Amino acid sequence: MSHALTMNRPLRIGAHGADRWSVDGTPVDCVYIAIHKLCGDLPALVVSGINKGANLGDDVFYSGTVGAAREAALNGIASLAVSLDLTENPDEVHFETAGSIAADVVDRMLSKPIPAGCFLNLNVPNRPLSAIEGLVVCPLGQRHYEPLVEEHIDPRGKPYFWIGGEPVGEKMAADSDGNWVSRGYATLTPLGLDNTSKVHLDDTKQWVPSAFRRST
């Protein structure tokens, strides 16, 4: 779902007891409606997840879990995205491990707020808490997937397609989030809100002909 907002249909809110709601939209819809409609005051913190599956490396561009945390950060609210990597033992899901580590991170975020302009992405191996090697603060890696477009024919003779292949092994850099998670560590990565590639600004100015540029 990435950072998708639902703009082409009405959204429905379900009530589930005192101060508990669900929204039949995207993760970002949930945060948007919560902070602009349901909450009387802005929350101190937004936690998105626990996602059933990792959000490592390039996944952050596609993830609705990360998108919801980003939406909170764009509105000035400290936020955390939490995901559980299911590479190990997918039939025995340890949400309690991710929940315990996330709770510790939340306690730290509340006692010592993170800097403005960023939010946190937490990935946890699918193991009992006692088997987690530790928590590492590290950068994103590059997570590659097999390119896949499968074509099939529906019962009415029209083609339809499935896209998206499996991850291509462990090719992530040694200090990246994916590599640490594969070794049994939980990872915490600060993500920014400014997508400008500042290191390329000067090169881009030189690349664009001066006749096209406004002089400064």
Sequence and secondary structure as in RCSB ss.txt:
>XXXX:A:sequence
MSHALTMNRPLRIGAHGADRWSVDGTPVDCVYIAIHKLCGDLPALVVSGINKGANLGDDVFYSGTVGAAREAALN
GIASLAVSLDLTENPDEVHFETAGSIAADVVDRMLSKPIPAGCFLNLNVPNRPLSAIEGLVVCPLGQRHYEPLVE
EHIDPRGKPYFWIGGEPVGEKMAADSDGNWVSRGYATLTPLGLDNTSKVHLDDTKQWVPSAFRRST
>XXXX:A:secstr
 TT    SS   EEE STT EEESS HHHHHHHIIIII SS  SEEEEEEEES   GGGGGT HHHHHHHHHHHT
T EEEEEEEE SS TTS  HHHHHHHHHHHHHHHHHS   TTEEEEEEEESS GGG   EEE       B   EE
EEE TTS EEEEE   B SS S TTSHHHHHHTT EEEEEEES    GGGHHHHHHHS GGGS   
